[in-house]
Amino acid sequence: MRVTTAFNRLLRLDGVNVTNVVFGITTITVTVALRRRRLHCPHCDHKTRWRYDTRPCPSTWRHLDLGVWRVQLQATLRRLSCPTHGVVVEAVPFARPGAHLTRDFDDLLAWLATRMDKTSIARLCRVSWRTVGRACARVVATELDPGRLDGLFRIGVDEISWRRHHKYLTLVVDHDRGVVIWGAQGRDAATLDGFFDELGEARAAQIQAVSLDLGPAFLKSVQAPGHAPQAVVCADPFHVVKLVGDALDEVRRDLWQNLRRLPDDRWARDFKGSRWALLKNPEDLTDTQAAQLARIRRNRGGIWRAYEMKEQFRAIFAGDLTRTEAAVLLDRWCARAQRSRLAPFVKAAKTMRQRRDLILNAIEHGISNGRVEGLNTKVRLIVRRAYGFHTADAALALVMLGAGPIDLKLPHERPAAQAAA
């Protein structure tokens, strides 16, 4: 068997023939020639038989390594005159437009980026840190299905930090499919307006329910004319209960500071470490935490009233109440919180009254951002594992690869006919 025939089978690149193979010290240079006669524009569907000219030097691409050797493809390409994009170099079936890596190598780097940190990928595949980021961006740009925004009925909106100093991404999740379908930098109403602009009025009119946090920015965008004013807006129970938990923690911190100022430090020692005994669900307490909670109960005071209100509020979201029953309990809770003389709970009760209908919508329809928060946990792991990003686009590309609708397959998992499609 000739070496060119062997490399034709080894590389499995459809649409090309291997014409020459040169073995260097560390690199194998494989010369290929396109089998098709028509020239394809890399940016659109334009095809032509007429070439503008031929590039004087061959184009090169990095391919998957063969053992300890780097594999480099090279081919002499033609240029064509596209009515839309002008004079451009013809597209090749084994690489994405503008890339110096083959499609197989791009896909491998993108798949690894969802499971490893970029520094390790760079060492394993012998590429630069930035090359990994560019490969991820190219894969997302070509593999992200524009039809992912079709058939949306229930969506969730949340933000996630991708870098320090208040750098956020707004993510939109399809509740029915459980994937991130859209994202952009920022967390204000204008950011979410971009989603509805891309969605269009016809598809936005089909949305039946939207789950949000308690912030006013996303609510303003959802209820804007031409967006989704018909949708039932549900306040996410996670954020609602967290607001009450934060109020309890604020009361705990104030009490801790007061106990530390007492001449006798016995009370401060007994109260130390009570945070998780107060914030955890009763069924999840350890024996030590349960004993500490029992001591707090015996001493009563404002901290125990705060704990009781936290548990009473959590019971409203147990899932066994109708909207009417939940409304009665929510109104009673708000009245008690406002009479409690605990400033954090007075403030929380005011917020609950302002978002009363949204909270009851969530209880009635059983919609929450629980799936969104689950995906956010996965996204945070991806962001932390990448050891930081220089741009929001790079962070968003990894989010869409790891938690989006992209079903990325490794080169060996695709049929031979699709390897270079």
C-alpha positions in Angstrom: 0.0 0.0 0.0 1.3 3.4 -0.9 1.8 6.0 1.8 -0.7 8.4 0.2 -3.3 5.6 0.2 -2.6 4.9 3.9 -3.0 8.5 4.9 -6.2 8.8 2.9 -7.6 6.1 5.2 -5.9 7.4 8.4 -7.0 11.0 8.1 -10.5 10.2 6.8 -11.0 13.6 5.2 -13.9 13.6 2.8 -13.7 15.6 -0.4 -9.9 15.6 -0.7 -7.2 13.3 -2.0 -3.8 12.9 -0.3 -1.1 13.7 -3.0 2.1 13.7 -0.9 3.4 13.0 2.6 6.6 14.3 4.0 8.0 13.1 7.4 9.9 15.7 9.3 11.6 15.4 12.7 8.5 16.3 14.7 5.9 17.1 12.0 4.2 15.1 9.2 3.2 17.4 6.3 0.4 16.0 4.2 -0.4 17.7 0.9 -4.1 17.3 -0.1 -6.1 18.4 -3.2 -9.8 19.1 -3.4 -11.8 16.7 -5.6 -14.6 19.1 -6.4 -14.3 21.5 -9.3 -16.8 24.1 -8.1 -15.5 26.8 -5.9 -17.5 27.5 -2.7 -17.7 30.8 -0.9 -16.8 30.2 2.8 -19.4 32.8 4.0 -22.5 31.9 2.0 -23.9 29.3 -0.4 -22.5 30.8 -3.5 -20.8 28.4 -5.9 -19.1 28.9 -9.2 -16.9 27.2 -11.7 -15.0 30.3 -12.4 -11.9 31.1 -10.4 -10.5 34.6 -9.8 -7.0 33.3 -9.4 -4.9 30.8 -7.5 -3.1 31.6 -4.2 0.7 31.7 -4.8 1.5 29.8 -1.5 -0.3 26.8 0.0 -2.7 27.2 2.9 -2.0 25.1 6.0 -4.1 23.6 8.8 -3.2 21.7 12.0 -4.8 18.3 12.2 -5.1 15.7 15.0 -1.7 14.4 16.1 -0.4 11.0 14.9 1.4 9.6 17.9 4.2 12.0 18.8 4.1 13.7 15.4 2.2 16.9 14.6 0.1 16.5 11.5 -0.1 19.5 9.2 -2.2 19.7 6.1 -1.5 21.9 3.2 -3.3 22.6 0.0 -3.1 25.1 -2.9 -6.4 26.9 -2.9 -8.2 29.1 -5.5 -10.0 32.4 -5.1 -13.4 33.3 -6.3 -15.4 36.4 -6.8 -18.5 36.2 -4.6 -21.3 38.7 -5.4 -21.8 39.4 -1.7 -18.4 39.0 -0.1 -16.1 40.0 -2.9 -12.9 38.1 -3.7 -12.4 35.4 -1.1 -10.4 32.1 -0.8 -12.5 29.1 -1.5 -13.9 27.0 1.4 -12.5 23.6 2.3 -14.7 20.8 3.6 -12.4 19.8 6.4 -12.0 23.2 8.2 -14.2 26.0 9.3 -13.9 29.4 7.5 -10.9 31.4 8.7 -9.5 28.6 10.8 -6.0 27.3 10.8 -7.1 24.1 12.5 -9.2 21.3 10.9 -12.8 20.8 11.9 -11.8 17.6 13.8 -9.2 19.4 15.8 -11.6 22.2 16.6 -14.2 19.7 17.9 -11.6 17.9 20.0 -10.5 21.2 21.7 -14.1 22.3 22.3 -15.0 18.9 23.8 -12.0 19.0 26.1 -12.7 22.6 27.1 -16.0 21.5 28.8 -14.2 18.9 30.9 -10.6 20.3 31.5 -9.0 23.6 32.2 -7.5 25.4 29.2 -3.9 25.2 30.5 -4.0 21.4 30.6 -5.6 21.3 27.1 -2.9 23.6 25.8 -0.2 21.2 27.1 -1.9 18.0 26.0 -2.7 19.2 22.4 0.4 21.4 22.0 -1.5 24.6 21.2 -1.7 28.0 22.9 -4.2 29.0 25.6 -5.9 31.5 23.2 -6.1 28.9 20.4 -8.4 26.8 22.6 -10.7 29.8 23.2 -10.9 30.6 19.5 -11.7 27.0 18.6 -14.6 27.1 21.1 -15.9 30.3 19.6 -15.8 28.8 16.1 -17.6 25.6 17.1 -20.4 27.5 18.8 -20.7 29.9 15.8 -21.2 27.0 13.4 -22.9 24.3 15.5 -25.4 26.5 17.4 -28.8 25.7 15.8 -30.7 28.9 14.9 -33.9 26.8 15.4 -33.2 26.5 19.1 -35.5 29.5 19.7 -38.5 27.8 18.0 -41.2 26.2 20.1 -40.5 28.1 23.4 -43.3 27.9 25.9 -41.7 28.1 29.4 -38.4 29.9 29.9 -36.3 30.9 32.9 -34.0 34.0 33.1 -31.1 34.4 35.4 -27.7 36.0 35.6 -24.3 34.5 36.5 -21.0 36.1 37.3 -18.2 35.1 34.9 -15.5 37.4 36.3 -14.8 39.6 39.3 -15.9 43.2 39.6 -19.5 42.6 38.6 -19.1 41.0 35.2 -22.3 39.1 34.5 -23.9 37.0 31.8 -27.7 36.8 31.3 -28.8 33.3 30.4 -32.2 32.1 29.1 -33.1 28.5 29.7 -35.8 26.4 28.0 -37.6 24.7 30.9 -38.9 21.9 28.7 -35.6 20.9 27.2 -33.4 21.9 30.2 -30.7 23.7 28.2 -29.3 27.2 27.9 -30.7 28.6 24.6 -29.4 32.2 24.7 -26.9 34.4 26.5 -25.4 37.8 26.5 -23.1 40.0 28.6 -24.9 42.2 31.2 -27.9 41.8 33.5 -30.2 44.7 32.8 -33.4 45.1 30.9 -31.5 46.1 27.7 -29.6 42.8 27.8 -32.8 40.8 27.9 -34.3 43.0 25.2 -31.7 41.6 22.9 -33.2 38.1 23.4 -36.7 39.2 22.5 -35.4 41.1 19.5 -33.8 37.9 18.2 -36.8 35.9 19.2 -39.3 38.1 17.3 -42.9 39.0 18.1 -44.4 35.8 16.6 -42.4 33.4 18.6 -42.5 35.6 21.7 -46.3 35.5 21.6 -46.2 31.7 22.2 -44.4 32.0 25.5 -46.8 31.0 28.3 -44.6 31.4 31.5 -41.4 33.0 32.5 -39.5 32.4 35.8 -37.4 35.3 37.1 -35.6 36.4 40.2 -37.1 39.3 42.2 -35.2 42.1 40.4 -37.2 44.6 38.4 -34.9 44.7 35.3 -35.9 41.4 33.8 -39.6 41.9 34.7 -39.6 45.2 32.8 -38.2 43.6 29.7 -40.6 40.6 29.7 -43.7 42.9 30.1 -42.6 45.4 27.5 -44.9 45.6 24.4 -43.9 43.2 21.7 -42.0 40.9 24.1 -44.1 38.6 26.3 -46.7 40.6 28.2 -49.1 37.7 27.9 -46.8 35.3 29.8 -47.4 34.4 33.4 -44.4 35.7 35.3 -43.3 33.5 38.2 -41.0 34.6 41.0 -38.4 32.0 41.4 -39.0 30.3 44.8 -35.3 29.8 45.3 -34.6 33.5 45.3 -37.7 34.3 47.4 -36.8 31.8 50.1 -33.2 33.0 49.9 -34.3 36.5 50.6 -35.9 35.4 53.9 -32.8 33.3 54.7 -30.6 36.4 54.2 -32.9 38.4 56.5 -32.4 35.7 59.2 -28.6 35.7 58.7 -28.6 39.5 59.1 -30.5 39.2 62.4 -28.0 36.5 63.5 -25.0 38.7 62.7 -26.4 41.6 64.6 -27.0 39.4 67.7 -23.4 38.0 67.3 -21.9 41.4 67.3 -23.9 42.4 70.4 -22.9 39.2 72.3 -19.2 39.9 71.5 -19.4 43.2 73.3 -20.6 41.7 76.6 -18.1 41.5 79.4 -18.8 37.8 79.9 -17.9 35.9 76.7 -19.9 32.8 77.7 -22.9 33.8 75.7 -20.8 34.5 72.6 -19.1 31.1 72.9 -22.4 29.3 73.1 -23.8 31.2 70.1 -20.7 30.8 67.9 -21.1 28.5 64.9 -24.9 28.9 64.9 -25.2 30.0 61.3 -25.8 26.6 59.7 -28.0 25.5 62.6 -30.3 28.4 61.8 -30.1 28.3 58.0 -30.1 24.6 57.2 -33.4 22.7 56.8 -34.3 20.9 60.1 -34.2 17.5 58.5 -30.6 18.1 57.4 -29.1 19.2 60.8 -26.3 17.3 62.4 -26.6 16.2 66.1 -24.4 19.1 67.1 -26.4 21.6 65.1 -29.7 20.2 66.4 -28.5 20.6 70.0 -27.4 24.2 69.3 -30.8 25.0 67.8 -32.5 23.6 70.9 -30.5 26.0 73.1 -31.5 28.9 70.9 -35.1 27.8 71.2 -34.9 27.7 75.0 -33.5 31.2 75.1 -36.1 32.6 72.7 -35.7 36.2 71.8 -35.6 37.8 68.4 -33.3 35.2 66.8 -35.8 32.4 67.5 -38.7 34.5 66.2 -36.7 35.1 63.0 -36.0 31.3 62.7 -39.7 30.5 63.1 -40.6 33.0 60.4 -38.0 31.5 58.1 -39.5 28.0 58.5 -43.1 29.3 58.2 -42.2 31.0 55.0 -40.5 27.9 53.6 -43.6 25.8 54.3 -45.6 28.0 51.9 -43.6 26.5 49.1 -44.0 22.9 50.2 -46.0 22.2 47.1 -49.2 21.0 48.7 -51.1 24.3 48.8 -53.5 25.9 46.4 -53.1 29.5 45.3 -55.9 30.6 47.6 -54.4 28.8 50.6 -50.9 30.1 49.8 -52.2 33.7 49.5 -53.8 33.5 53.0 -50.5 32.2 54.5 -48.4 34.7 52.6 -50.5 37.6 53.8 -50.3 36.4 57.4 -46.6 36.0 57.2 -46.1 39.5 55.8 -48.3 40.9 58.6 -46.2 39.1 61.3 -42.9 40.1 59.7 -43.9 43.7 59.7 -44.9 43.5 63.4 -41.7 41.7 64.3 -39.6 44.8 64.9 -36.8 43.1 63.1 -35.7 45.5 60.3 -34.5 42.8 57.9 -37.8 41.0 58.0 -39.8 44.3 57.7 -37.8 45.0 54.5 -38.4 41.4 53.3 -42.1 41.6 53.9 -42.3 44.8 51.9 -40.7 43.0 49.0 -43.1 40.1 49.3 -46.1 42.4 49.1 -44.7 44.0 46.0 -44.1 40.6 44.3 -47.2 38.9 45.8 -48.8 38.0 42.5 -45.5 36.7 41.0 -44.9 34.5 44.1 -48.5 33.1 43.9 -48.0 32.4 40.2 -45.0 30.3 40.9 -46.9 28.3 43.5 -49.9 27.8 41.2 -48.0 26.8 38.1 -45.2 24.9 39.9 -42.5 26.7 37.9 -39.2 27.7 39.4 -35.7 28.5 38.3 -34.5 25.2 40.0 -33.4 23.9 36.6 -31.8 27.2 35.8 -29.9 27.1 39.1 -28.9 23.5 38.4 -27.4 24.7 35.1 -25.8 27.7 36.8 -24.0 25.3 39.1 -22.6 23.5 36.0 -21.8 26.8 34.4 -19.9 28.0 37.5 -17.9 24.8 37.4 -17.0 25.5 33.8 -16.0 29.1 34.5 -14.0 28.2 37.6 -12.2 25.3 35.8 -11.2 27.6 32.9 -9.3 29.9 35.4 -10.8 33.1 34.0 -11.7 34.6 30.7 -10.5 37.7 28.9 -13.9 38.3 27.1 -17.5 37.6 27.8 -17.8 35.9 24.4 -15.2 33.3 25.4 -17.1 32.6 28.6 -20.4 32.4 26.8 -19.0 30.0 24.2 -18.0 27.5 26.9 -21.4 27.9 28.6 -23.2 27.1 25.3 -20.9 24.1 24.8 -21.3 22.7 28.3 -24.9 23.6 29.0 -26.4 24.6 25.7 -28.2 22.7 22.9 -25.0 21.7 21.1 -24.5 18.0 20.8 -20.8 17.9 20.1 -19.4 14.6 18.8 -15.7 13.6 18.8 -14.2 12.8 15.4 -14.2 9.0 16.0 -17.9 9.2 16.9 -19.1 10.5 13.6 -19.7 8.4 10.5 -17.0 8.7 7.8 -19.4 10.5 5.5 -20.0 13.2 8.1 -16.4 13.7 9.2 -15.8 16.7 7.0 -19.4 17.7 6.3 
